[in-house]
Amino acid sequence: MIADPLYSLKREALRRGLSHRTIVTYTQCVKQFIGRCHKDFRNVTKGDITCYIDRMIDSGACGNTLNVHVNALKFMFEEVLGRKVTMKIKYSKKRRTLPVYLSKEEVLRLFDAVPNHVHRLILELMYSAGLRVSEVVNLRPADLEIDRGIGWVRRGKGGKDRPFIIAQCLKKRLGEHVSGCKGAYVFNGRNGHLTVRSVQEIVRHAARRAGIAKNVHPHSLRHSFATHLIENGYDVVAVQPLMGHSSAETTNTYVHMASPMRIGVRSPYDELTLK
């Protein structure tokens, strides 16, 4: 058996550019398999993996969980150990519910319910550019080209860089905020950047003060961004690169190279502030 299979998994995953979350998930899945299988990896068969997955099914595991475990084990055996494991198993995923998004009026009410001007700027930036909470807290001043009206998400989901819109109505305040930054990030906390948890709390308290009954969380602002762009007449092709989605695999490379200014997309926040 290889000296430390989990260490080898982590090293190979890092070389392949997998995200931190994926590496942690794959490691946990393989560790669980090791604890149940009790065999040298060189002697593990497809049947062993199938029996392991079958036991998970019997215990009530959902389709999403089963698929993650299959993918983790395939990565371990094929990419780390160099062993071909033919497993074209796809389990039914859990039915997804429609994402929570805010109306245009609710977005403005949410912003008005944030007394701290820096906290408000965080939420405005997330909505106006469709940023994930992890992306906004990891922004660095060098990622912003405020005069050009664009910013850059570095190594976002899937390890991709992508451009995002900086709303015209935020340029002045964002520029003033960045010029006064003393830390390494646009939004600094006590020990580095502001935490994801902190932004979640800002949104939760603001929604409560605004009297919004929906289950609002930071990602709701991203959903609202995309929904409002569609409502404003932009098609999916224009919205896709701004969201960082990669469903159109063939054209994905070219889509992500296009800047928001070339696409001609205007932030929905500018449209709201003109009314």
Protein Blocks (a to p, Z undefined) as FASTA:
>chain_A
ZZblmlmmmmmmmmnopafklmmmmmmmmmmmmmmnopafklpcfklmmmmmmmmmmnop
afklmmmmmmmmmmmmmmmnopacddfbdcddddddddddddfklmmmmmmmpmblklmm
mmmmmmmnopafklmmmpcfklpcfknopacdehiehhiacdddddfklmmmmmmmmmmp
cbfbfbdcfbocadfklmmmmmmmmmmmnopabdcdfklmmmmmmmmmmmnopafklmmm
mnopakbmmlmmmmmmpcfklnopacfklmmmmZZ
